[in-house]
Amino acid sequence: MIDSLQVKGARVRGVIDRDGMRCALVEVDTEAYGAGGLLAYFGPSADEAFEMTAIVHNDASRDIDWFDNSSHLAYEDVSIGLFETASMTTDWGQREAFKEQVLSAEGVREGIARLYIG
């Protein structure tokens, strides 16, 4: 795992519809992207491992992005590039390690389970 992608904290922010799928939204803190700099989307799974469906770089500022403004890249999907190797393939081991770090953050796995199970 790239040191700058070590998860320093994570919080469940709620449920949203992403591309027609109900997803739990988790705000993630890392050294590389800062506090709340990444948003991870998790879908349901049978074994409570949860599927990480997307990772978005959250570059929005509450001071200037207080309204929905799609004319800039405040939210950039980095799902593919974040774990891409030099040969342009996905390093699934690093991706899974990151996912497990997010889910292992205090209250995250339980919070997602509550959103899906109720």
MODELLER restraints for C-alpha pairs under 7 A, 6 or more apart:
rsr = mdl.restraints
at = mdl.atoms
rsr.add(forms.Gaussian(group=physical.xy_distance, feature=features.Distance(at['CA:1:A'], at['CA:94:A']), mean=5.39, stdev=0.5))
rsr.add(forms.Gaussian(group=physical.xy_distance, feature=features.Distance(at['CA:4:A'], at['CA:30:A']), mean=6.50, stdev=0.5))
rsr.add(forms.Gaussian(group=physical.xy_distance, feature=features.Distance(at['CA:4:A'], at['CA:31:A']), mean=4.94, stdev=0.5))
rsr.add(forms.Gaussian(group=physical.xy_distance, feature=features.Distance(at['CA:4:A'], at['CA:32:A']), mean=4.82, stdev=0.5))
rsr.add(forms.Gaussian(group=physical.xy_distance, feature=features.Distance(at['CA:5:A'], at['CA:30:A']), mean=5.47, stdev=0.5))
rsr.add(forms.Gaussian(group=physical.xy_distance, feature=features.Distance(at['CA:5:A'], at['CA:31:A']), mean=6.38, stdev=0.5))
rsr.add(forms.Gaussian(group=physical.xy_distance, feature=features.Distance(at['CA:5:A'], at['CA:32:A']), mean=6.07, stdev=0.5))
rsr.add(forms.Gaussian(group=physical.xy_distance, feature=features.Distance(at['CA:6:A'], at['CA:30:A']), mean=5.79, stdev=0.5))
rsr.add(forms.Gaussian(group=physical.xy_distance, feature=features.Distance(at['CA:7:A'], at['CA:28:A']), mean=6.88, stdev=0.5))
rsr.add(forms.Gaussian(group=physical.xy_distance, feature=features.Distance(at['CA:7:A'], at['CA:29:A']), mean=5.91, stdev=0.5))
rsr.add(forms.Gaussian(group=physical.xy_distance, feature=features.Distance(at['CA:7:A'], at['CA:30:A']), mean=5.02, stdev=0.5))
rsr.add(forms.Gaussian(group=physical.xy_distance, feature=features.Distance(at['CA:7:A'], at['CA:101:A']), mean=6.13, stdev=0.5))
rsr.add(forms.Gaussian(group=physical.xy_distance, feature=features.Distance(at['CA:7:A'], at['CA:102:A']), mean=6.46, stdev=0.5))
rsr.add(forms.Gaussian(group=physical.xy_distance, feature=features.Distance(at['CA:8:A'], at['CA:29:A']), mean=5.33, stdev=0.5))
rsr.add(forms.Gaussian(group=physical.xy_distance, feature=features.Distance(at['CA:8:A'], at['CA:30:A']), mean=5.41, stdev=0.5))
rsr.add(forms.Gaussian(group=physical.xy_distance, feature=features.Distance(at['CA:9:A'], at['CA:28:A']), mean=5.98, stdev=0.5))
rsr.add(forms.Gaussian(group=physical.xy_distance, feature=features.Distance(at['CA:9:A'], at['CA:29:A']), mean=5.03, stdev=0.5))
rsr.add(forms.Gaussian(group=physical.xy_distance, feature=features.Distance(at['CA:9:A'], at['CA:105:A']), mean=6.28, stdev=0.5))
rsr.add(forms.Gaussian(group=physical.xy_distance, feature=features.Distance(at['CA:10:A'], at['CA:26:A']), mean=6.53, stdev=0.5))
rsr.add(forms.Gaussian(group=physical.xy_distance, feature=features.Distance(at['CA:10:A'], at['CA:27:A']), mean=5.49, stdev=0.5))
rsr.add(forms.Gaussian(group=physical.xy_distance, feature=features.Distance(at['CA:10:A'], at['CA:28:A']), mean=4.38, stdev=0.5))
rsr.add(forms.Gaussian(group=physical.xy_distance, feature=features.Distance(at['CA:10:A'], at['CA:29:A']), mean=6.02, stdev=0.5))
rsr.add(forms.Gaussian(group=physical.xy_distance, feature=features.Distance(at['CA:10:A'], at['CA:102:A']), mean=6.26, stdev=0.5))
rsr.add(forms.Gaussian(group=physical.xy_distance, feature=features.Distance(at['CA:10:A'], at['CA:105:A']), mean=5.93, stdev=0.5))
rsr.add(forms.Gaussian(group=physical.xy_distance, feature=features.Distance(at['CA:10:A'], at['CA:108:A']), mean=6.95, stdev=0.5))
rsr.add(forms.Gaussian(group=physical.xy_distance, feature=features.Distance(at['CA:11:A'], at['CA:26:A']), mean=5.45, stdev=0.5))
rsr.add(forms.Gaussian(group=physical.xy_distance, feature=features.Distance(at['CA:11:A'], at['CA:27:A']), mean=5.28, stdev=0.5))
rsr.add(forms.Gaussian(group=physical.xy_distance, feature=features.Distance(at['CA:11:A'], at['CA:28:A']), mean=6.72, stdev=0.5))
rsr.add(forms.Gaussian(group=physical.xy_distance, feature=features.Distance(at['CA:11:A'], at['CA:108:A']), mean=6.15, stdev=0.5))
rsr.add(forms.Gaussian(group=physical.xy_distance, feature=features.Distance(at['CA:12:A'], at['CA:25:A']), mean=5.99, stdev=0.5))
rsr.add(forms.Gaussian(group=physical.xy_distance, feature=features.Distance(at['CA:12:A'], at['CA:26:A']), mean=4.38, stdev=0.5))
rsr.add(forms.Gaussian(group=physical.xy_distance, feature=features.Distance(at['CA:12:A'], at['CA:27:A']), mean=6.39, stdev=0.5))
rsr.add(forms.Gaussian(group=physical.xy_distance, feature=features.Distance(at['CA:12:A'], at['CA:108:A']), mean=5.91, stdev=0.5))
rsr.add(forms.Gaussian(group=physical.xy_distance, feature=features.Distance(at['CA:12:A'], at['CA:111:A']), mean=6.29, stdev=0.5))
rsr.add(forms.Gaussian(group=physical.xy_distance, feature=features.Distance(at['CA:12:A'], at['CA:112:A']), mean=6.90, stdev=0.5))
rsr.add(forms.Gaussian(group=physical.xy_distance, feature=features.Distance(at['CA:13:A'], at['CA:25:A']), mean=5.45, stdev=0.5))
rsr.add(forms.Gaussian(group=physical.xy_distance, feature=features.Distance(at['CA:13:A'], at['CA:26:A']), mean=5.58, stdev=0.5))
rsr.add(forms.Gaussian(group=physical.xy_distance, feature=features.Distance(at['CA:13:A'], at['CA:27:A']), mean=6.64, stdev=0.5))
rsr.add(forms.Gaussian(group=physical.xy_distance, feature=features.Distance(at['CA:14:A'], at['CA:24:A']), mean=5.75, stdev=0.5))
rsr.add(forms.Gaussian(group=physical.xy_distance, feature=features.Distance(at['CA:14:A'], at['CA:25:A']), mean=5.44, stdev=0.5))
rsr.add(forms.Gaussian(group=physical.xy_distance, feature=features.Distance(at['CA:15:A'], at['CA:22:A']), mean=6.71, stdev=0.5))
rsr.add(forms.Gaussian(group=physical.xy_distance, feature=features.Distance(at['CA:15:A'], at['CA:23:A']), mean=5.49, stdev=0.5))
rsr.add(forms.Gaussian(group=physical.xy_distance, feature=features.Distance(at['CA:15:A'], at['CA:24:A']), mean=4.44, stdev=0.5))
rsr.add(forms.Gaussian(group=physical.xy_distance, feature=features.Distance(at['CA:15:A'], at['CA:25:A']), mean=5.74, stdev=0.5))
rsr.add(forms.Gaussian(group=physical.xy_distance, feature=features.Distance(at['CA:16:A'], at['CA:22:A']), mean=5.85, stdev=0.5))
rsr.add(forms.Gaussian(group=physical.xy_distance, feature=features.Distance(at['CA:16:A'], at['CA:23:A']), mean=5.44, stdev=0.5))
rsr.add(forms.Gaussian(group=physical.xy_distance, feature=features.Distance(at['CA:16:A'], at['CA:24:A']), mean=6.44, stdev=0.5))
rsr.add(forms.Gaussian(group=physical.xy_distance, feature=features.Distance(at['CA:16:A'], at['CA:25:A']), mean=6.77, stdev=0.5))
rsr.add(forms.Gaussian(group=physical.xy_distance, feature=features.Distance(at['CA:17:A'], at['CA:23:A']), mean=6.04, stdev=0.5))
rsr.add(forms.Gaussian(group=physical.xy_distance, feature=features.Distance(at['CA:22:A'], at['CA:43:A']), mean=6.75, stdev=0.5))
rsr.add(forms.Gaussian(group=physical.xy_distance, feature=features.Distance(at['CA:23:A'], at['CA:41:A']), mean=5.75, stdev=0.5))
rsr.add(forms.Gaussian(group=physical.xy_distance, feature=features.Distance(at['CA:23:A'], at['CA:42:A']), mean=5.26, stdev=0.5))
rsr.add(forms.Gaussian(group=physical.xy_distance, feature=features.Distance(at['CA:23:A'], at['CA:43:A']), mean=4.92, stdev=0.5))
rsr.add(forms.Gaussian(group=physical.xy_distance, feature=features.Distance(at['CA:24:A'], at['CA:41:A']), mean=5.60, stdev=0.5))
rsr.add(forms.Gaussian(group=physical.xy_distance, feature=features.Distance(at['CA:24:A'], at['CA:42:A']), mean=5.05, stdev=0.5))
rsr.add(forms.Gaussian(group=physical.xy_distance, feature=features.Distance(at['CA:24:A'], at['CA:43:A']), mean=6.51, stdev=0.5))
rsr.add(forms.Gaussian(group=physical.xy_distance, feature=features.Distance(at['CA:24:A'], at['CA:112:A']), mean=6.20, stdev=0.5))
rsr.add(forms.Gaussian(group=physical.xy_distance, feature=features.Distance(at['CA:25:A'], at['CA:39:A']), mean=6.66, stdev=0.5))
rsr.add(forms.Gaussian(group=physical.xy_distance, feature=features.Distance(at['CA:25:A'], at['CA:40:A']), mean=6.00, stdev=0.5))
rsr.add(forms.Gaussian(group=physical.xy_distance, feature=features.Distance(at['CA:25:A'], at['CA:41:A']), mean=4.91, stdev=0.5))
rsr.add(forms.Gaussian(group=physical.xy_distance, feature=features.Distance(at['CA:25:A'], at['CA:42:A']), mean=6.67, stdev=0.5))
rsr.add(forms.Gaussian(group=physical.xy_distance, feature=features.Distance(at['CA:26:A'], at['CA:39:A']), mean=5.60, stdev=0.5))
rsr.add(forms.Gaussian(group=physical.xy_distance, feature=features.Distance(at['CA:26:A'], at['CA:40:A']), mean=5.11, stdev=0.5))
rsr.add(forms.Gaussian(group=physical.xy_distance, feature=features.Distance(at['CA:26:A'], at['CA:41:A']), mean=6.30, stdev=0.5))
rsr.add(forms.Gaussian(group=physical.xy_distance, feature=features.Distance(at['CA:27:A'], at['CA:36:A']), mean=5.17, stdev=0.5))
rsr.add(forms.Gaussian(group=physical.xy_distance, feature=features.Distance(at['CA:27:A'], at['CA:38:A']), mean=6.03, stdev=0.5))
rsr.add(forms.Gaussian(group=physical.xy_distance, feature=features.Distance(at['CA:27:A'], at['CA:39:A']), mean=4.68, stdev=0.5))
rsr.add(forms.Gaussian(group=physical.xy_distance, feature=features.Distance(at['CA:27:A'], at['CA:40:A']), mean=6.43, stdev=0.5))
rsr.add(forms.Gaussian(group=physical.xy_distance, feature=features.Distance(at['CA:28:A'], at['CA:35:A']), mean=6.88, stdev=0.5))
rsr.add(forms.Gaussian(group=physical.xy_distance, feature=features.Distance(at['CA:28:A'], at['CA:36:A']), mean=5.05, stdev=0.5))
rsr.add(forms.Gaussian(group=physical.xy_distance, feature=features.Distance(at['CA:28:A'], at['CA:37:A']), mean=6.43, stdev=0.5))
rsr.add(forms.Gaussian(group=physical.xy_distance, feature=features.Distance(at['CA:28:A'], at['CA:38:A']), mean=5.09, stdev=0.5))
rsr.add(forms.Gaussian(group=physical.xy_distance, feature=features.Distance(at['CA:28:A'], at['CA:39:A']), mean=5.91, stdev=0.5))
rsr.add(forms.Gaussian(group=physical.xy_distance, feature=features.Distance(at['CA:29:A'], at['CA:35:A']), mean=4.28, stdev=0.5))
rsr.add(forms.Gaussian(group=physical.xy_distance, feature=features.Distance(at['CA:29:A'], at['CA:36:A']), mean=4.95, stdev=0.5))
rsr.add(forms.Gaussian(group=physical.xy_distance, feature=features.Distance(at['CA:29:A'], at['CA:37:A']), mean=6.07, stdev=0.5))
rsr.add(forms.Gaussian(group=physical.xy_distance, feature=features.Distance(at['CA:29:A'], at['CA:38:A']), mean=6.72, stdev=0.5))
rsr.add(forms.Gaussian(group=physical.xy_distance, feature=features.Distance(at['CA:37:A'], at['CA:57:A']), mean=5.84, stdev=0.5))
rsr.add(forms.Gaussian(group=physical.xy_distance, feature=features.Distance(at['CA:37:A'], at['CA:58:A']), mean=4.90, stdev=0.5))
rsr.add(forms.Gaussian(group=physical.xy_distance, feature=features.Distance(at['CA:37:A'], at['CA:59:A']), mean=6.55, stdev=0.5))
rsr.add(forms.Gaussian(group=physical.xy_distance, feature=features.Distance(at['CA:38:A'], at['CA:55:A']), mean=6.65, stdev=0.5))
rsr.add(forms.Gaussian(group=physical.xy_distance, feature=features.Distance(at['CA:38:A'], at['CA:56:A']), mean=5.60, stdev=0.5))
rsr.add(forms.Gaussian(group=physical.xy_distance, feature=features.Distance(at['CA:38:A'], at['CA:57:A']), mean=4.67, stdev=0.5))
rsr.add(forms.Gaussian(group=physical.xy_distance, feature=features.Distance(at['CA:38:A'], at['CA:58:A']), mean=5.36, stdev=0.5))
rsr.add(forms.Gaussian(group=physical.xy_distance, feature=features.Distance(at['CA:39:A'], at['CA:55:A']), mean=5.63, stdev=0.5))
rsr.add(forms.Gaussian(group=physical.xy_distance, feature=features.Distance(at['CA:39:A'], at['CA:56:A']), mean=5.05, stdev=0.5))
rsr.add(forms.Gaussian(group=physical.xy_distance, feature=features.Distance(at['CA:39:A'], at['CA:57:A']), mean=6.39, stdev=0.5))
rsr.add(forms.Gaussian(group=physical.xy_distance, feature=features.Distance(at['CA:39:A'], at['CA:58:A']), mean=6.42, stdev=0.5))
rsr.add(forms.Gaussian(group=physical.xy_distance, feature=features.Distance(at['CA:40:A'], at['CA:52:A']), mean=6.86, stdev=0.5))
rsr.add(forms.Gaussian(group=physical.xy_distance, feature=features.Distance(at['CA:40:A'], at['CA:54:A']), mean=5.91, stdev=0.5))
rsr.add(forms.Gaussian(group=physical.xy_distance, feature=features.Distance(at['CA:40:A'], at['CA:55:A']), mean=4.51, stdev=0.5))
rsr.add(forms.Gaussian(group=physical.xy_distance, feature=features.Distance(at['CA:40:A'], at['CA:56:A']), mean=6.45, stdev=0.5))
rsr.add(forms.Gaussian(group=physical.xy_distance, feature=features.Distance(at['CA:41:A'], at['CA:52:A']), mean=5.72, stdev=0.5))
rsr.add(forms.Gaussian(group=physical.xy_distance, feature=features.Distance(at['CA:41:A'], at['CA:53:A']), mean=5.56, stdev=0.5))
rsr.add(forms.Gaussian(group=physical.xy_distance, feature=features.Distance(at['CA:41:A'], at['CA:54:A']), mean=5.21, stdev=0.5))
rsr.add(forms.Gaussian(group=physical.xy_distance, feature=features.Distance(at['CA:41:A'], at['CA:55:A']), mean=6.32, stdev=0.5))
rsr.add(forms.Gaussian(group=physical.xy_distance, feature=features.Distance(at['CA:42:A'], at['CA:50:A']), mean=6.06, stdev=0.5))
rsr.add(forms.Gaussian(group=physical.xy_distance, feature=features.Distance(at['CA:42:A'], at['CA:51:A']), mean=5.30, stdev=0.5))
rsr.add(forms.Gaussian(group=physical.xy_distance, feature=features.Distance(at['CA:42:A'], at['CA:52:A']), mean=4.42, stdev=0.5))
rsr.add(forms.Gaussian(group=physical.xy_distance, feature=features.Distance(at['CA:42:A'], at['CA:53:A']), mean=5.59, stdev=0.5))
rsr.add(forms.Gaussian(group=physical.xy_distance, feature=features.Distance(at['CA:43:A'], at['CA:50:A']), mean=5.80, stdev=0.5))
rsr.add(forms.Gaussian(group=physical.xy_distance, feature=features.Distance(at['CA:43:A'], at['CA:51:A']), mean=5.01, stdev=0.5))
rsr.add(forms.Gaussian(group=physical.xy_distance, feature=features.Distance(at['CA:43:A'], at['CA:52:A']), mean=6.37, stdev=0.5))
rsr.add(forms.Gaussian(group=physical.xy_distance, feature=features.Distance(at['CA:43:A'], at['CA:53:A']), mean=6.38, stdev=0.5))
rsr.add(forms.Gaussian(group=physical.xy_distance, feature=features.Distance(at['CA:44:A'], at['CA:50:A']), mean=5.15, stdev=0.5))
rsr.add(forms.Gaussian(group=physical.xy_distance, feature=features.Distance(at['CA:44:A'], at['CA:51:A']), mean=6.27, stdev=0.5))
rsr.add(forms.Gaussian(group=physical.xy_distance, feature=features.Distance(at['CA:45:A'], at['CA:51:A']), mean=6.35, stdev=0.5))
rsr.add(forms.Gaussian(group=physical.xy_distance, feature=features.Distance(at['CA:52:A'], at['CA:99:A']), mean=6.66, stdev=0.5))
rsr.add(forms.Gaussian(group=physical.xy_distance, feature=features.Distance(at['CA:54:A'], at['CA:79:A']), mean=5.34, stdev=0.5))
rsr.add(forms.Gaussian(group=physical.xy_distance, feature=features.Distance(at['CA:55:A'], at['CA:77:A']), mean=6.05, stdev=0.5))
rsr.add(forms.Gaussian(group=physical.xy_distance, feature=features.Distance(at['CA:55:A'], at['CA:78:A']), mean=5.72, stdev=0.5))
rsr.add(forms.Gaussian(group=physical.xy_distance, feature=features.Distance(at['CA:55:A'], at['CA:79:A']), mean=4.72, stdev=0.5))
rsr.add(forms.Gaussian(group=physical.xy_distance, feature=features.Distance(at['CA:56:A'], at['CA:75:A']), mean=6.08, stdev=0.5))
rsr.add(forms.Gaussian(group=physical.xy_distance, feature=features.Distance(at['CA:56:A'], at['CA:76:A']), mean=5.38, stdev=0.5))
rsr.add(forms.Gaussian(group=physical.xy_distance, feature=features.Distance(at['CA:56:A'], at['CA:77:A']), mean=4.28, stdev=0.5))
rsr.add(forms.Gaussian(group=physical.xy_distance, feature=features.Distance(at['CA:56:A'], at['CA:78:A']), mean=5.39, stdev=0.5))
rsr.add(forms.Gaussian(group=physical.xy_distance, feature=features.Distance(at['CA:56:A'], at['CA:79:A']), mean=6.72, stdev=0.5))
rsr.add(forms.Gaussian(group=physical.xy_distance, feature=features.Distance(at['CA:57:A'], at['CA:75:A']), mean=5.57, stdev=0.5))
rsr.add(forms.Gaussian(group=physical.xy_distance, feature=features.Distance(at['CA:57:A'], at['CA:76:A']), mean=5.11, stdev=0.5))
rsr.add(forms.Gaussian(group=physical.xy_distance, feature=features.Distance(at['CA:57:A'], at['CA:77:A']), mean=6.22, stdev=0.5))
rsr.add(forms.Gaussian(group=physical.xy_distance, feature=features.Distance(at['CA:57:A'], at['CA:78:A']), mean=6.29, stdev=0.5))
rsr.add(forms.Gaussian(group=physical.xy_distance, feature=features.Distance(at['CA:58:A'], at['CA:74:A']), mean=5.99, stdev=0.5))
rsr.add(forms.Gaussian(group=physical.xy_distance, feature=features.Distance(at['CA:58:A'], at['CA:75:A']), mean=4.91, stdev=0.5))
rsr.add(forms.Gaussian(group=physical.xy_distance, feature=features.Distance(at['CA:58:A'], at['CA:76:A']), mean=6.89, stdev=0.5))
rsr.add(forms.Gaussian(group=physical.xy_distance, feature=features.Distance(at['CA:59:A'], at['CA:74:A']), mean=4.56, stdev=0.5))
rsr.add(forms.Gaussian(group=physical.xy_distance, feature=features.Distance(at['CA:59:A'], at['CA:75:A']), mean=6.02, stdev=0.5))
rsr.add(forms.Gaussian(group=physical.xy_distance, feature=features.Distance(at['CA:60:A'], at['CA:74:A']), mean=4.64, stdev=0.5))
rsr.add(forms.Gaussian(group=physical.xy_distance, feature=features.Distance(at['CA:60:A'], at['CA:75:A']), mean=6.88, stdev=0.5))
rsr.add(forms.Gaussian(group=physical.xy_distance, feature=features.Distance(at['CA:83:A'], at['CA:90:A']), mean=5.57, stdev=0.5))
rsr.add(forms.Gaussian(group=physical.xy_distance, feature=features.Distance(at['CA:83:A'], at['CA:91:A']), mean=5.47, stdev=0.5))
rsr.add(forms.Gaussian(group=physical.xy_distance, feature=features.Distance(at['CA:83:A'], at['CA:94:A']), mean=6.63, stdev=0.5))
rsr.add(forms.Gaussian(group=physical.xy_distance, feature=features.Distance(at['CA:83:A'], at['CA:95:A']), mean=6.15, stdev=0.5))
rsr.add(forms.Gaussian(group=physical.xy_distance, feature=features.Distance(at['CA:84:A'], at['CA:90:A']), mean=4.59, stdev=0.5))
rsr.add(forms.Gaussian(group=physical.xy_distance, feature=features.Distance(at['CA:84:A'], at['CA:91:A']), mean=6.03, stdev=0.5))
rsr.add(forms.Gaussian(group=physical.xy_distance, feature=features.Distance(at['CA:85:A'], at['CA:91:A']), mean=6.21, stdev=0.5))
rsr.add(forms.Gaussian(group=physical.xy_distance, feature=features.Distance(at['CA:103:A'], at['CA:109:A']), mean=4.97, stdev=0.5))
